[in-house]
């Protein structure tokens, strides 16, 4: 039996009971659309349960640590030191070739198996794009199959496609993953302040119509329950967190 596990986002977990363990999910949106807040909360939830977590990114990890600390009031660097939070950084992912897919899978696979990783957030996927649709589709399917064969629960964060290859990649990932969620940044007509919308576009095991949620993020104070009364609480994340040194190297 496949169990559902919490994502760390309260309204998503309460609304659909979380996501299926050992499956891959796609999270799409523009830059600045709140994807980092959701993927970070997913990793925080794993750390809270003493699960080994991995971030695969094409960004600068120092910038990521600063951003998440300012947004969530949570210090991932502590868990990097403990060994529970791990990072694979592809500084030049935009120049990677689709022909390198085997090497990319091998690198992630070796890291996952060595560390015993259970949760993964992936932000570096340009190497899956190819000039032709057939190769792009094949790469996407192979990568999803690889993640799920390793019994990993993963969120794949993808910016809005800017090229034909990226659009093809999103389409194939959306078909292959267990679910697709899309986050959008909006502006309130009443207050002029930004808020976010999270919509389920497809979800295995979830009946239509799919739910959606609107919410606001407030630095270090969580979400204000002004829009659809939804709440995304990021305050006091470090309560009840313990690091057992004897488990750090497992």
N, C-alpha and C positions, 0 to 999 in steps of 0.2 A: 504493500500500500504506500502511495506517495503522500507525504504529509505536506501541509502548508506551514510556512514559517513567516514570522513578522518581518516587515520591511523597515520598521522603525518610524514610519509615517502613520500617525494615529488614525487619521480618517480613512486611509487606504486599508489598513489592517482591520479596522472595525467594519468597514464597508464591504470588503470581499474576503476577509479572513486571511490576508497576506498573499503570498505567492507560493507556488509549488517548489518544494525543495528539489535541488539537482536539475533545475531547468534554467534556460536562458531567456531573458526578457529584454526588449528593446525600449529605450527611453529616448524620444526625439524632441527636438525643439531648436529654436534660434539660440544664439549666444545670449547670455544674460536672461534666459527664460526660466531660471531656477533649477536647472538639471543638477548642478553641483550640490544644492541643498538637499535634494532627494537622494542622490547617490551617496553622499556623505552620511546621511542618517541611516542608510542601509548598512554601511560599514560600521557605524557606531553600534548598531543593534547587534552585529556579530561580535564586536569586541566586548560588549556587555555580557555576552554569553561565553566569552573566552574562546571564540572561534578564531582560527587563523584567517586573516583577511589580506587581500592583494589588490592594489591599484595599478593598472597598466595605463600609462598616460603618455601623450606626446607633448604635454606641457611641462613647465618647470615645477618640480615638486616643491621648491621653496615657496613659490607663489601660491601653490595649492594649500600648503600648510598655513600660510598667512591668511588666505581668503576664508578657509573653513574656520579658523580660530576667530576671526572677526565676525563672521556670520553666525556661527553656532556657539561661540564661547567654549569650544572644545579643542584640546591640544592633542592632535594626532602624533606629534613628535615623541610624546611620552611612550606611546605604544610601538613606535618604530624602534625605540631603544630596548623595549622589552622583547621584541621579536614577533609580537602578535600582528602588527601592521607592517606590511611589506610593499615595496614599490618596484615596478619595472618601468624605467623611464626611457622612452624613445625620443631623443631630442630632435632628431631629423626625420620624423616619421613621414613627412610630406614627400620626401624624396625616395621613400621605399617603393619597391616594385612588387607587382602582384606575383611575379615569378618567385619571390622570396617567401611565399606563404608557408612552405614546408619548414623553413628555418624559423619563421615566426611562431608557428605552432609548437615546434620542438623547444624553443626557448621558454615559452609559457608553460609547457608540459613539464619540463625539467624542474622549473621553479615550484610549480604546484605540487609535484610529487615529493620533492625534497622537503618542502615546508609543511606539507599536509594541509594546504589551503582549502577552505570550505566556502568562502564568499569572495567573489571577484567583481570589481568594477573596471570596465574597459573603456578607455577614451581614445585609444590609438588604433584606428582601423584603416587608415589610407592604403596600407599594403594589401588590402583585400580587393581594391578597385583595379579593374583591368580595362584594356581598350575595347574588348568585345564583351557582349552581354553574357555569352555562355561561360566564359572564364570567371566573370564576376559572380554569377549565380553559383557556380561550382565552389568557389572560394568561400562564399557566405555559408553554404550548406555544410561544407567540411568544417568550418570553424565552429558553428553551432553544435554539430555532432561531436566534435572534439571536447568542447566544454561540458556537454551533458554526459559524455562517456567517462569523464573524470569525476563525476558526482559533485560538480560544482554548481552552486546557485549563483547566477551572474546577472548583472545589469550592464547592458551595452549602451553607453551614452553617445548619441550621434547628433551632430549639429545639422541644421537644415541643409540639404544638398545644394551645392553651388555649381556642380558639373553634371553632365549626363552620367558619367561613371558613378558618381556619388548617389545620384537618384536611383540608378539600377541597384546599387548596393543596399540602400534603404528598403527598396521594394522586396528584395529577396530575403533580407534579414527579417522583415516584417512577416513574410510568409512562413519562414522556418522557425522563428522563435516561438516560445509558448505564449507570448503576449506582447502587445505593443501599447505603450503609453505615450501620450504627447502632452508636453507642458507649454503653456503660452503665457507671455507677459501681457497684461492689459492695464488700462488706466480707468479708474472710477470716474464716472461722469459727475458724481456728487462732490467728491473730495479732490479730484485731480491726482490722487495718489495711486501708485502702481499696485497691482495685485497679480496673482497667478491663477491659472486654470490648469487642472490636470484631468485629462480625458483618457478613458480606455477605448482604444480603437479596435482591439481584438484581444481576447483572453480565453485560453483553453480552460474549459470547465466552468466558464461564467456565461450565464444566459443573457441574451439581449432583452431589453435595451441596456447597454453598458452604462454604468454610472459615471458621473464626473463631479469634480469638486473645485470650488473657488476658494482661495485662501490668501492671507496676507502674511508676510514675514516681517518681523520686527527684531532688529538686532538685540540679541541676548535676552529678549523677553518673549520669544515665541511668536505665535500668530495671533492677530486680533480677530475675534470671532464676529466680524461685522458683515461678512459676505457669506451667505448661506449657512451662517453659524458654524462654519468649519474651523477646526483648530489644528495648527501644526506647532507643537510645543518643542522648542529647542532649549529651554531653560533647564538648568540643573542636570545637564547630561552626565556629569561626572559623579553623581551620587551613586553609591552602591557599586562603583567600579573597583575591582581589586586585581592586582597583577601578582600572580604566584610565580616567584622567580624559578622555582623548580620545574615549572611548566614552560618557561619561556623558550627553551630550545627544542621543544617537541616537534 
